[in-house]
Amino acid sequence: MNLSALMQQPQKPDIEPVLPLINVVFLLLIFFLMTGKLVKPSENTIAAPSQQREVEALLQEPELWLYVDRTGQLTFQQQQLKDLCILAKADRKSLVIFADAQLTGKLLNQTLAALAACGIHDIAVVTERASS
């Protein structure tokens, strides 16, 4: 090989192929800065609800629970209920609901709204923790 021929060829700097990429990155940065909108974080803080009752206290009186099956049929003390206001007339200001797992949220919300309309506002819904 001829060393003089190799020494005379101009060598390109290594940074040159990267320059177009840097230009594109800066153009994208400018584009997103011009079109994006920075939003101030919300000052409202939302606290997650916490459990207010102990499980043991709920388990001591299952005969006083209101049972709701998947069709929305209500059972209290082994009797089917047609009118939820009977519970309010019996001076029941608090209630524990044991709902079927197949019960839809819509039926449960209707039941809760009917209880609230009758004056029962302290309601606990028994749920099962999903296994992970």
MARTIVEX-764842 format. One record per residue: chain; residue in three letters; x, y, z of N, C-alpha, C in turn. Coordinates in steps of 0.2 Angstrom, whole numbers. Each point is the difference from the previous one (the first is absolute). Layout:
<rs>
+----+-----+-------+-------+-------+-------+-------+-------+-------+-------+-------+
| ch |  aa |   n_X |   n_Y |   n_Z |  ca_X |  ca_Y |  ca_Z |   c_X |   c_Y |   c_Z |
+----+-----+-------+-------+-------+-------+-------+-------+-------+-------+-------+
|  A | ala |     X |     Y |     Z |     X |     Y |     Z |     X |     Y |     Z |
...
+----+-----+-------+-------+-------+-------+-------+-------+-------+-------+-------+
</rs>
This chain:
<rs>
+----+-----+-------+-------+-------+-------+-------+-------+-------+-------+-------+
| ch |  aa |   n_X |   n_Y |   n_Z |  ca_X |  ca_Y |  ca_Z |   c_X |   c_Y |   c_Z |
+----+-----+-------+-------+-------+-------+-------+-------+-------+-------+-------+
|  A | met |     4 |    -6 |     0 |    -4 |     6 |     0 |     4 |     6 |     0 |
|  A | asn |    -2 |     5 |    -3 |     3 |     7 |     0 |    -2 |     4 |     6 |
|  A | leu |     5 |     1 |     4 |    -2 |     4 |     6 |    -1 |     8 |    -2 |
|  A | ser |     3 |     2 |    -5 |     0 |     7 |    -1 |    -7 |     1 |    -3 |
|  A | ala |    -4 |    -4 |    -4 |    -6 |     0 |    -2 |    -5 |     1 |     6 |
|  A | leu |     1 |    -4 |     5 |    -5 |     0 |     5 |     1 |     6 |     4 |
|  A | met |     6 |     3 |     1 |     1 |     6 |     4 |    -3 |     6 |    -3 |
|  A | gln |    -1 |     0 |    -7 |    -2 |     6 |    -4 |    -8 |     0 |     0 |
|  A | gln |    -3 |    -5 |     1 |    -8 |     0 |     0 |    -2 |     4 |     6 |
|  A | pro |    -5 |     5 |    -1 |    -2 |     4 |     6 |    -5 |    -5 |     4 |
|  A | gln |     1 |     1 |     6 |    -4 |    -4 |     5 |    -6 |     4 |     2 |
|  A | lys |    -6 |    -3 |     0 |    -6 |     4 |     3 |     0 |    -1 |     7 |
|  A | pro |    -2 |     6 |     3 |    -1 |    -1 |     7 |    -5 |    -4 |     3 |
|  A | asp |     0 |    -4 |     5 |    -5 |    -4 |     3 |    -6 |     3 |     2 |
|  A | ile |     0 |     6 |     1 |    -7 |     3 |     3 |    -4 |     2 |    -6 |
|  A | glu |     2 |     0 |    -6 |    -4 |     2 |    -6 |    -7 |    -4 |    -1 |
|  A | pro |     0 |    -7 |     1 |    -6 |    -3 |    -1 |    -5 |     1 |     6 |
|  A | val |     2 |     2 |     5 |    -5 |     1 |     6 |    -3 |     7 |    -1 |
|  A | leu |     3 |     5 |    -3 |    -3 |     7 |    -1 |    -7 |     0 |    -2 |
|  A | pro |    -2 |    -4 |    -5 |    -7 |     0 |    -2 |    -5 |    -2 |     5 |
|  A | leu |     2 |    -5 |     4 |    -4 |    -3 |     5 |    -1 |     5 |     6 |
|  A | ile |     6 |     4 |     1 |    -1 |     5 |     6 |    -5 |     6 |    -3 |
|  A | asn |     1 |     1 |    -6 |    -5 |     6 |    -3 |    -7 |    -3 |     1 |
|  A | val |    -1 |    -6 |    -2 |    -7 |    -2 |     0 |    -3 |     0 |     8 |
|  A | val |     4 |    -2 |     4 |    -2 |     0 |     7 |    -1 |     7 |     3 |
|  A | phe |     4 |     4 |    -2 |    -2 |     7 |     2 |    -6 |     3 |    -3 |
|  A | leu |    -1 |    -2 |    -7 |    -6 |     2 |    -3 |    -6 |    -3 |     4 |
|  A | leu |     0 |    -6 |     1 |    -5 |    -3 |     4 |    -1 |     3 |     7 |
|  A | leu |     5 |     2 |     3 |    -1 |     3 |     7 |    -3 |     7 |    -1 |
|  A | ile |     2 |     4 |    -5 |    -3 |     6 |    -1 |    -8 |    -1 |    -2 |
|  A | phe |    -1 |    -5 |    -4 |    -7 |    -1 |    -2 |    -4 |    -1 |     6 |
|  A | phe |     2 |    -5 |     4 |    -4 |    -2 |     6 |     0 |     6 |     5 |
|  A | leu |     5 |     4 |     1 |    -1 |     5 |     5 |    -5 |     5 |    -3 |
|  A | met |     0 |     1 |    -6 |    -5 |     5 |    -3 |    -7 |    -2 |     0 |
|  A | thr |    -1 |    -7 |    -1 |    -7 |    -2 |    -1 |    -3 |    -3 |     7 |
|  A | gly |     5 |    -2 |     4 |    -2 |    -3 |     7 |    -3 |     6 |     5 |
|  A | lys |    -3 |    -3 |     5 |    -3 |     5 |     5 |     2 |    -3 |     7 |
|  A | leu |     4 |     4 |     4 |     1 |    -2 |     6 |    -5 |     2 |     5 |
|  A | val |    -2 |    -5 |     4 |    -6 |     1 |     4 |     2 |     0 |     8 |
|  A | lys |    -2 |     5 |     3 |     2 |     0 |     8 |    -4 |    -6 |     3 |
|  A | pro |     4 |    -3 |     4 |    -4 |    -6 |     4 |    -6 |     3 |     4 |
|  A | ser |    -4 |    -4 |     1 |    -6 |     1 |     4 |     1 |     1 |     7 |
|  A | glu |    -3 |     5 |     3 |     1 |     1 |     7 |    -4 |    -4 |     4 |
|  A | asn |    -5 |    -3 |    -3 |    -5 |    -4 |     4 |     3 |    -6 |     2 |
|  A | thr |    -1 |    -2 |     6 |     3 |    -7 |     2 |    -6 |    -4 |     1 |
|  A | ile |     0 |    -6 |    -2 |    -5 |    -5 |     1 |     2 |    -6 |     4 |
|  A | ala |    -3 |    -1 |     6 |     2 |    -5 |     4 |    -4 |    -6 |    -1 |
|  A | ala |     3 |    -6 |     0 |    -4 |    -6 |    -1 |    -4 |    -2 |     6 |
|  A | pro |    -6 |    -3 |    -1 |    -4 |    -1 |     6 |     4 |    -6 |     4 |
|  A | ser |    -1 |     0 |     6 |     3 |    -5 |     5 |    -6 |    -4 |     3 |
|  A | gln |     2 |    -6 |     2 |    -5 |    -4 |     3 |    -1 |     3 |     7 |
|  A | gln |    -7 |     0 |     1 |    -2 |     3 |     7 |    -2 |    -5 |     5 |
|  A | arg |    -1 |    -6 |    -2 |    -3 |    -5 |     4 |     5 |    -6 |     0 |
|  A | glu |     0 |    -3 |     6 |     4 |    -6 |     0 |    -4 |    -6 |    -2 |
|  A | val |     3 |    -5 |    -4 |    -3 |    -5 |    -3 |    -3 |    -5 |     6 |
|  A | glu |     3 |    -1 |     6 |    -3 |    -4 |     5 |    -6 |     3 |     2 |
|  A | ala |    -1 |     6 |     1 |    -6 |     3 |     2 |    -6 |    -1 |    -5 |
|  A | leu |     2 |     0 |    -7 |    -5 |    -2 |    -5 |    -2 |    -7 |     0 |
|  A | leu |     4 |    -4 |     2 |    -1 |    -8 |     0 |    -4 |    -2 |     6 |
|  A | gln |    -1 |     4 |     5 |    -3 |    -2 |     6 |    -8 |     0 |    -1 |
|  A | glu |    -2 |     4 |    -5 |    -8 |     0 |     0 |    -2 |    -1 |    -8 |
|  A | pro |     2 |    -6 |    -3 |    -2 |    -1 |    -7 |    -8 |    -1 |    -1 |
|  A | glu |    -4 |    -1 |     6 |    -7 |     0 |    -1 |    -3 |     7 |    -1 |
|  A | leu |     4 |     5 |     1 |    -3 |     7 |    -1 |     3 |     3 |    -7 |
|  A | trp |     3 |    -5 |    -4 |     2 |     3 |    -7 |    -6 |     0 |    -4 |
|  A | leu |     1 |     4 |    -5 |    -5 |     0 |    -6 |     4 |    -4 |    -6 |
|  A | tyr |    -3 |    -5 |    -2 |     3 |    -5 |    -5 |    -4 |     2 |    -7 |
|  A | val |     4 |     1 |    -5 |    -2 |     2 |    -6 |     3 |    -5 |    -5 |
|  A | asp |    -5 |    -4 |    -4 |     3 |    -5 |    -4 |     1 |     3 |    -7 |
|  A | arg |     2 |    -4 |    -5 |     2 |     3 |    -7 |    -6 |     3 |    -4 |
|  A | thr |    -6 |    -1 |     2 |    -6 |     3 |    -3 |    -2 |     6 |     3 |
|  A | gly |     3 |     1 |     6 |    -2 |     6 |     4 |    -5 |    -1 |     5 |
|  A | gln |    -2 |    -7 |     1 |    -5 |    -2 |     5 |     3 |     2 |     7 |
|  A | leu |    -3 |     3 |     5 |     2 |     2 |     6 |    -3 |    -5 |     6 |
|  A | thr |     5 |    -2 |     4 |    -2 |    -5 |     6 |     3 |     3 |     6 |
|  A | phe |    -5 |     1 |     5 |     3 |     2 |     7 |    -4 |    -4 |     5 |
|  A | gln |     4 |    -3 |     4 |    -2 |    -5 |     5 |    -4 |    -5 |    -3 |
|  A | gln |     2 |    -3 |    -5 |    -3 |    -6 |    -3 |    -7 |     2 |    -3 |
|  A | gln |    -1 |     6 |    -1 |    -6 |     2 |    -3 |     1 |     5 |    -6 |
|  A | gln |    -3 |    -2 |    -6 |     1 |     4 |    -6 |    -4 |     7 |     1 |
|  A | leu |     4 |     5 |    -2 |    -3 |     7 |     1 |    -2 |     3 |    -7 |
|  A | lys |    -6 |     3 |     0 |    -2 |     4 |    -6 |     1 |     7 |     1 |
|  A | asp |     0 |     3 |     7 |     0 |     7 |     1 |     6 |     1 |     5 |
|  A | leu |     5 |     3 |    -2 |     6 |     1 |     4 |    -1 |     5 |     6 |
|  A | cys |    -5 |     4 |     0 |    -2 |     5 |     5 |    -2 |    -4 |     6 |
|  A | ile |    -2 |    -6 |     0 |    -2 |    -4 |     6 |     6 |     0 |     5 |
|  A | leu |     6 |     0 |    -3 |     6 |     0 |     4 |     1 |     7 |     4 |
|  A | ala |    -2 |     5 |    -4 |     1 |     7 |     4 |    -6 |     0 |     5 |
|  A | lys |    -5 |    -3 |    -1 |    -6 |     1 |     5 |     2 |    -4 |     6 |
|  A | ala |     5 |    -5 |    -1 |     2 |    -4 |     6 |     6 |     3 |     4 |
|  A | asp |     1 |     7 |    -1 |     5 |     3 |     3 |     7 |    -2 |    -2 |
|  A | arg |     1 |    -3 |    -6 |     6 |    -2 |    -3 |     3 |     6 |    -4 |
|  A | lys |     5 |     3 |     4 |     4 |     6 |    -3 |     6 |    -2 |    -4 |
|  A | ser |     3 |    -6 |     2 |     5 |    -3 |    -3 |    -1 |    -7 |    -3 |
|  A | leu |     3 |    -2 |    -5 |    -1 |    -6 |    -3 |     6 |    -3 |    -3 |
|  A | val |     1 |    -7 |     0 |     5 |    -3 |    -4 |    -3 |    -4 |    -6 |
|  A | ile |     2 |     1 |    -6 |    -2 |    -3 |    -6 |     5 |    -6 |    -2 |
|  A | phe |    -3 |    -6 |    -1 |     4 |    -5 |    -3 |    -3 |    -2 |    -7 |
|  A | ala |     4 |     2 |    -5 |    -2 |     0 |    -6 |     3 |    -6 |    -4 |
|  A | asp |    -4 |    -3 |    -4 |     2 |    -6 |    -4 |     6 |     3 |    -5 |
|  A | ala |     5 |    -4 |    -1 |     5 |     2 |    -5 |    -2 |     1 |    -7 |
|  A | gln |    -6 |    -3 |    -2 |    -2 |     1 |    -7 |    -5 |     6 |     0 |
|  A | leu |    -1 |     3 |     5 |    -5 |     6 |     0 |     4 |     6 |    -4 |
|  A | thr |    -4 |     3 |    -4 |     3 |     6 |    -4 |     0 |     6 |     4 |
|  A | gly |     5 |     4 |    -2 |     1 |     7 |     4 |    -7 |     4 |    -1 |
|  A | lys |    -3 |    -1 |    -5 |    -7 |     4 |    -1 |    -5 |    -2 |     5 |
|  A | leu |    -1 |    -6 |     1 |    -5 |    -3 |     5 |     3 |     2 |     7 |
|  A | leu |     6 |     0 |     2 |     3 |     2 |     6 |    -1 |     7 |     1 |
|  A | asn |     1 |     4 |    -5 |    -1 |     8 |     1 |    -8 |     1 |     1 |
|  A | gln |    -4 |    -3 |    -3 |    -7 |     1 |     1 |    -2 |    -2 |     7 |
|  A | thr |     3 |    -6 |     2 |    -2 |    -2 |     7 |     3 |     6 |     5 |
|  A | leu |     6 |     2 |    -1 |     3 |     5 |     4 |    -4 |     7 |     0 |
|  A | ala |    -3 |     2 |    -6 |    -4 |     6 |     0 |    -6 |    -1 |     3 |
|  A | ala |    -3 |    -6 |     0 |    -7 |    -1 |     3 |     1 |     0 |     8 |
|  A | leu |     6 |    -3 |     2 |     1 |     1 |     7 |     1 |     7 |     3 |
|  A | ala |     4 |     4 |    -4 |     1 |     7 |     1 |    -7 |     4 |     0 |
|  A | ala |    -4 |    -2 |    -4 |    -6 |     3 |     0 |    -5 |    -1 |     6 |
|  A | cys |     1 |    -6 |     3 |    -3 |    -2 |     6 |     3 |     3 |     6 |
|  A | gly |     6 |     3 |    -1 |     3 |     3 |     6 |     6 |    -4 |     3 |
|  A | ile |     1 |    -6 |    -3 |     6 |    -4 |     2 |     6 |     2 |    -4 |
|  A | his |     5 |     4 |     4 |     6 |     2 |    -3 |     6 |    -3 |     2 |
|  A | asp |     0 |    -3 |     5 |     6 |    -4 |     3 |     0 |    -7 |    -3 |
|  A | ile |     3 |    -1 |    -6 |     0 |    -6 |    -3 |     7 |    -3 |    -1 |
|  A | ala |     1 |    -6 |     2 |     6 |    -4 |    -2 |    -1 |    -6 |    -5 |
|  A | val |     4 |     0 |    -5 |    -1 |    -6 |    -5 |     6 |    -5 |     2 |
|  A | val |    -2 |    -6 |     1 |     5 |    -5 |     1 |     2 |    -2 |    -7 |
|  A | thr |     7 |     0 |     0 |     3 |    -2 |    -7 |     6 |    -5 |     2 |
|  A | glu |     2 |    -3 |    -5 |     5 |    -5 |     1 |     6 |     2 |    -4 |
|  A | arg |     6 |     0 |     3 |     6 |     2 |    -3 |     2 |    -4 |    -5 |
|  A | ala |     2 |     2 |    -6 |     2 |    -4 |    -6 |     6 |    -3 |     2 |
|  A | ser |     1 |    -6 |    -2 |     7 |    -4 |     1 |     4 |     3 |    -6 |
|  A | ser |     6 |     1 |     2 |     5 |     2 |    -5 |     5 |    -5 |    -2 |
+----+-----+-------+-------+-------+-------+-------+-------+-------+-------+-------+
</rs>
